[in-house]
């Protein structure tokens, strides 16, 4: 990331242009982030679906598919949290 220029040397128009450029960059980064999150969600869903198929077919022993889903989606609670309930 580039440092900001000496703001006192910039005209109002220069400031506006810089703001627009940074906003555009922010939008591009935000879009990329959303795409990556979507791809991660798709991959996690595929993994969970495969594990469910394996469990249904008796090819794998998985005690708690729902718990695995929570872990993969980052919604899992810690062991200490579960013990408190």
C-alpha positions as CSV (number, residue, x, y, z in Angstrom):
1,X,0.0,0.0,0.0
2,X,1.3,3.4,-1.0
3,X,1.6,6.1,1.7
4,X,-0.6,9.1,1.3
5,X,1.0,12.1,-0.4
6,X,1.5,15.3,1.5
7,X,-2.2,16.4,1.6
8,X,-1.3,20.1,2.0
9,X,0.1,20.0,-1.6
10,X,-3.0,18.6,-3.2
11,X,-5.7,20.7,-4.8
12,X,-9.4,19.9,-4.0
13,X,-9.6,18.2,-7.4
14,X,-6.6,16.1,-6.6
15,X,-8.1,15.0,-3.4
16,X,-11.4,14.1,-5.1
17,X,-9.5,12.1,-7.8
18,X,-7.5,10.3,-5.1
19,X,-10.7,9.5,-3.1
20,X,-12.4,8.1,-6.3
21,X,-9.3,6.0,-7.1
22,X,-9.2,4.5,-3.6
23,X,-13.0,3.9,-3.6
24,X,-12.6,2.0,-6.9
25,X,-9.8,-0.1,-5.4
26,X,-11.8,-0.8,-2.3
27,X,-14.8,-1.9,-4.5
28,X,-12.5,-4.2,-6.5
29,X,-11.0,-5.7,-3.3
30,X,-14.5,-6.1,-1.8
31,X,-15.8,-7.9,-4.9
32,X,-12.8,-10.3,-4.9
33,X,-13.4,-11.0,-1.2
34,X,-17.0,-11.9,-1.9
35,X,-16.1,-14.1,-4.8
36,X,-13.5,-16.0,-2.6
37,X,-16.0,-16.4,0.2
38,X,-18.5,-17.8,-2.2
39,X,-16.0,-20.3,-3.6
40,X,-15.1,-21.3,0.0
41,X,-18.8,-21.9,0.8
42,X,-19.2,-24.0,-2.3
43,X,-16.1,-26.2,-1.5
44,X,-17.3,-26.6,2.1
45,X,-20.7,-27.6,1.0
46,X,-19.3,-30.2,-1.4
47,X,-17.1,-31.7,1.3
48,X,-20.0,-32.0,3.7
49,X,-22.2,-33.6,0.9
50,X,-19.4,-36.1,0.2
51,X,-19.0,-37.0,3.9
52,X,-22.8,-37.4,4.2
53,X,-22.8,-39.8,1.2
54,X,-19.9,-41.8,2.7
55,X,-21.7,-42.0,6.1
56,X,-24.9,-43.1,4.4
57,X,-23.1,-45.7,2.4
58,X,-21.4,-47.0,5.5
59,X,-18.0,-46.1,4.0
60,X,-17.2,-43.7,6.9
61,X,-18.1,-43.4,10.5
62,X,-18.9,-40.0,11.5
63,X,-20.6,-39.4,14.8
64,X,-22.1,-36.0,14.1
65,X,-22.4,-34.7,10.5
66,X,-24.2,-31.5,11.8
67,X,-21.2,-30.8,14.1
68,X,-18.8,-31.2,11.2
69,X,-20.9,-28.8,9.2
70,X,-20.7,-26.3,12.0
71,X,-16.9,-26.7,12.2
72,X,-16.5,-26.3,8.4
73,X,-18.7,-23.2,8.3
74,X,-16.9,-21.7,11.3
75,X,-20.0,-21.7,13.4
76,X,-18.7,-24.2,15.9
77,X,-18.5,-23.5,19.6
78,X,-15.5,-24.5,21.7
79,X,-15.5,-27.6,23.8
80,X,-15.7,-25.4,26.9
81,X,-18.8,-23.7,25.6
82,X,-20.5,-27.1,24.9
83,X,-19.7,-28.4,28.4
84,X,-21.4,-25.4,30.0
85,X,-24.8,-26.4,28.5
